[in-house]
Amino acid sequence: MLMFNFRLYFHCLFHINGPKRRPEFKVSLKRIIILFLFFAFYTLHTLINWIFSLLDEIFFFAYKKTEISESVFITGAPRSGTTFMHRSLSKDKMTFTSFTLGEILFAPSIIQKFILYSISWLDKRIKSPFGRTILWIERQLSKKYGRIHNYSLSEPDEDEILLLGIFSSLYLLFLFPEIQMTRKYAQFDENLSEKEKKLIMRYYTKNIRKHLYFQKRIIRTSSVYLSKSPVHISRINSIYRTFPGCKIIYLQRDPLEVLPSWISMNSIVFKIFHSPLTNYPLKEETT
C-alpha cells in the first residue's frame, strides 16, 4: 500500500476532463463515462488486491525467501516482435514461467492464484463451460481489437500491467495523455528519483517472488522467470541492479517499419478511450 502512487492517482482523478487542453482531443461524454467506470472498477479492484496481499503476508510469508536466481527479460521497441518472442519461448514450460494475463489481472496474490487455479481445475472436470465462455468472449474481442494485440487470459502477457496496480506505469498515458506526470515512466532510469525507482522495483520483485513461490509449492515446477515488455527499455539499469545475472533479449526491427505500426496501434487505443479530433493523435510526440 505504501508503494501506491496516490499523488498521480488523485491528480488524474481531478483532471478527468483534461484532454480539452490538447488540440488532438475533445471533451466528450464517452471520455467522462469511460474514466468514471475506470476509476470505480480500478479502485475496487485495487482494494480487493490489497486485502489478499495482506493475507499473503499472514499465511504465505515464506514467499519472501523465494530466490529469483535466473530471469530473462525480453524488450525492444513496440511492434518489434516482443510478444511473438515471449509466447514462443514460454511454450517451453519445462524451462520458462511467465505471468498469464488472467493471473496479472485477477490473481497477483498467492491466495488469488490458488483460487484461480482451483476454479480452472474444477472447470476442466465439468467439460469447461466457464473456459469455453471465456474463449468465445476473447474471439469476439479479437475481431475488433486483434490489430492491437491478441489478448487471452490464458496466454503469457506483459508484466508491465502489474505496475498499474500501484498506478506507476507508462501505460497510464493511454488513459491520461494530458497528464505530464505519466510521461516520466518513458525514461524510468533517468527521470525517477532513486526512492521511487526502488519502491517500484520492490513491488515488481515482490510479485515475481509470489509467482515463483506458487509455481514451486503448488504447481510443483521450478522454472526460469520470463518477462516481456517494450517499457523495459526505459529501466535497463534498474533491472540489472535488481536482478544481477539476468539475461536481456533486445529485439531490433527497422525503425521505418516500427514507427508507422506504433502510431497506428496508438491511434486504435486512443479511439477506444477518447474522442480524438485527428486520426493519429500524439503522432509527433510518438515520432
Salt bridges, closest charged atoms under 4 A:
GLU24 OE1 - ARG22 NE 3.50
ASP56 OD2 - LYS210 NZ 3.06
GLU57 OE1 - LYS64 NZ 2.89
GLU57 OE2 - LYS206 NZ 3.72
GLU103 OE2 - LYS113 NZ 2.61
GLU103 OE2 - HIS211 ND1 2.84
ASP157 OD2 - ARG87 NH2 3.58
ASP157 OD2 - HIS149 NE2 3.50
GLU158 OE2 - LYS228 NZ 2.75
ASP159 OD1 - HIS232 NE2 3.81
GLU160 OE1 - ARG235 NH2 2.19
GLU178 OE2 - ARG31 NH2 2.97
GLU194 OE2 - LYS197 NZ 2.92
GLU196 OE1 - LYS184 NZ 3.16
GLU257 OE1 - ARG253 NE 3.29
GLU285 OE2 - ARG22 NH2 2.30
GLU285 OE1 - ARG183 NH1 2.26
